[in-house]
């Protein structure tokens, strides 16, 4: 994904939702670049909304940069309502997976299994095994970040900016979120692409 393609896509949407997230393991030299990129995005696209999962690492660094410009354009999609509440700006929007309708929950279940069929057994047992429910809710939250849900005023993401583990970019929850993007037709860019766009 080159910058011109990204720029055209974002500018053609009246209120685009851009995912800004990734692995919890951010190398110390890279962290300032994530903050700077979040800040640059928020300044360059004042009409955009920036959505993240509020995890440590990449999510937190990107959100810090966006928040320095306009925290009211941050959307935190959470596995449960109190998730890392102290790490979200008061002006930011917070939506927990538990707040969506049963219809949207079923849709998220189907999209999760489609993107990551290896989790089908986990999802099937989530209502019977508390430990598995917690893990499943994180995965379903990751799906919701991409797909959105009308009843909580979350539009589908139009682009995903990711900071990934270069050795294994499709690992864990970040990899699942990327696969959901691919399933739903949401383009993505990793740091080896977007780090060349920074003008901060």
N, C-alpha and C positions, 0 to 999 in steps of 0.2 A: 504494500500500500504506500503510494507516494503522497507527499503533502498536498499537491494540487487536487488530487482526487478526494482526499479527506476534506479539504477546505470547501470544495464545491458541494459535497454532500451536506456538510454542516450548515452552510449558508443558505441552502435551498429549503431548509426546514424552519418554520416560524418559531418553534420551541423545541429544539432537538435535545434528546437525553443522551449524554455521553457517559459510559461506564469508565471509571478511573479506579483501578484496583490491581491486585496481583498477590504474589507470594508474601508470606510473613517474613521471609528471609531476605532482607535488603542489605546489600553490602554498604558499609559506612560511607565510602566515597560516592556512592550513587544516590544516597538519600537526599542530599541537597538538590540534586537534579530533578528528583521526583517532585519536591516541593516547588521548585522553580517552574517545572512544567505545568503543574496545577495552577499556579499563579498566572502563567502565560496564557493558558487556555481560557481562564476566567476573564482575563482582560481582552483577549482577542475575539472571544465569542460572548458578548454580553447578553445575548438572547438564549444562551444554552443553559441546561440543567445538568448537574454533575452528580452521578449516582455511584454509591459505593456500599460495601458491606460492613464497614466500621471495624475491620480486623486490624491487628497490629501489623506493622511493616508497611507494605506499599499502599494499602487503603488509607492508612493514617497519614502518610506523607503527602499523597495527592490531595487529600481533604484539607490538610493544613495550608497548602498553597492556594487552593480555591477559596478557603475561608478568609485568607488575608485580603482578598478582593471583595467577596460578597458571600457570606455564609448562608444567606437566605436562598441561594441557588444550589445548595447541597441537599441531596436526598440520601438518607441512610436506610437501607432495607435490611431488616434485622431478623434473626431466628426467633427472638422473643423480645417483649417490650423493653425490658431493663438492660439489654445487652450493651455493656460498655457506655452507659448513659453519660458518665462524666467526660467521655471523649468526644461528645457531639456538641456543636455550638448551639446555644439557645435558639437562634434564628433558623436553624436547619430543620428540614422535614424528616420525621422518623416514622417508618411504617414497619410493623412486625408481621411475620408470616401468619401469626394467629389472628390477624385482623381481616384477612381476606375471606370472601364468601366460600361456601362449600363447592360451588361450581368452579371458582378460580383455583381452589385447592386441587380438585380433580384434574383440572387442566395442567397444573404444575406437576402433578404426579405423572401424568402421561408424557409430558415434555421431558421430565427428568429421566424417566426410563428410556425414552427414545434416544436421548443424547448420551446416556451412560447406562446401557443395559446391564452392566456388571453390578449395578446397585439394585436390581429388581428384587432380589431376595430381602435385602435390607428394608426396602420400601414396603414390601408385603408384610413384614413383621413389626413395623413401627408402632402399631396400636396395641401390640401385645407385650413388647419388651421395652421398658422405660429407657434403658441405655441406648437402644437402637433408635428410639423416637427422637432423642436429642440429636444424634448424628444425622438422621434423616431430615430433621427440620433445618439443619445447616445447608444440606444439599438443596432442599426445596426453596430455601431462601435464595440460594445462588441462582436457581432457575427463575424465580420471581424478579430478580434484579434485571434480567434480560427481557422477560416477557411482559412484565407489568401486570396491572389489574385495574379495570375501570372503576370499581367501587371504592378504591382508595386513591384514585386519581394518579395512578402510575402509568405513564405511557410506555410502550415498548421502546427499548433502547435503539438508537440508530447507529451507534458506533461503540466499540470497546477498545479502550486504551489499557494495555496490560504491561505490568512489569513481571516477567516470568523467571523461573529457574531455567537458565539457558541450557543446562544439561538435560532437563526433563520438563519442558514447558507444559505438558499435559498432565502433570502430577496433581493429585488431590482436588480440592475444591476449586482452585483456579483453573485447572484443566477441565473440570466439569463445566464451569461457567463459559469457557471458550467453546466447548462442544455445543452448549446450548445456543451460543451466538451463531455457530455454523449451521445448526439445525434450523434456526429461525431466520437465517439470511442476514444477520447483523455482522457487518465487516469488523475486523479487528486489526490492531497493530501492536507489535511488541517493541521493547526498548531499542532493539537494533534498528528499528525504523523511526520511531517518533523522537528519539534523542537527537536526530538530525534536523528536527523541525524547530527546536527551541531557539527563541529570539528574546531572551529575558535579560 
